[in-house]
Amino acid sequence: MKKMAPILTIAIYLGTAGTASAIDASKLYAEKCVPCHGPKGEGTPTGPAQKGNPFITKGKPAEVKKVIMEGRAGKDKKYPNIPVDMPKGLV
């Protein structure tokens, strides 16, 4: 289960969309999410940690999916101290 922790966000999206397998989610995370969120979801200076993040672990899947699909920028950013916006349409 610990190996799957970094792809939790993508897995939530895929679970609601029903369009890809866990292998696809892992590849998608590596390509689109690792640069900002880190290979283990630990976070970087350009993206917050996903691992242990209450928004992901306790949040509603629909809200997590919305952030993945629509991104976050400007006043909607949850972490205004992070200089990079969450881009939209990652999946």
N, C-alpha and C positions, 0 to 999 in steps of 0.2 A: 504494500500500500504506500510506503514512503516514496518509492520510485514514481508513483503516479501523482503525488502531491502537486508538482509544478504544472500539470496539465488539467488540474481541477476545473479551472475556468472554462477551458475549451470543451472539456467533457460535459459540463453543464449545458453549454450551448448545443453541442451535438446531441445530447440526450433529448433536448426539447425539439431539435430540428429533425433528428432521425436520418441524417444524410451521410454519415461517415462512421468509420470504425475507430476503435481506440488507437490503432496504429496510425491512422490518418491524423488523429488529434495530437499524437506525440510529434509527428513530423511538422504539423502546423505550428505547434508551440515552439519547436526548435527554430523554425524559419521566421515566425512573426513576433514571438513574445520574448524569447531569450535575450535579444539585444537590450531591452529595457528592464525586464523583470528578473533576469538571471536564469541560468540553467536549472536551478533547483527552486525557483520561485522566491529566492531570498531577497530580491530587490537590488537595485543599483542606484547610482545618482540620477538616472533618467527615468526610473520607474519604481513604484512602491513594491514592497514584498507582497506576494500572493499567498505564500505559505503562512498559515496562521492568521491571515487578515480576516477580521470579523465580517467584513462586507461579503467575502466569498464563503467563509465557513458557516456563517449564520444568516446570511442574506437570502433574499428571495431569488430563485433561479431566473425569473423574468427580468429582474433588475440587473443581474450580472450579465445576462444576454444582451440587454439594452446597451450597456457600456461597451461590450465587445463589438456590437454592430454599429453603434452611433458615436462611440468615442466620448471624450470629455475634454472641453477646452474652456478657456476664459473663466468666467464666474462659476461655471459648472464643475470645475476641477475640484476633486476631493482633497488633493495635496497641492495647494498653490505654491509651495516652496520648491516643487519639482519643476524644472524649467521646460520640460517637454510635454506637449499635450498628448493625451491618449488618442491615437488616430482612429478614424472610423472605418468600418468595412474591412476589418482584418480577416474575417472569414466569410 
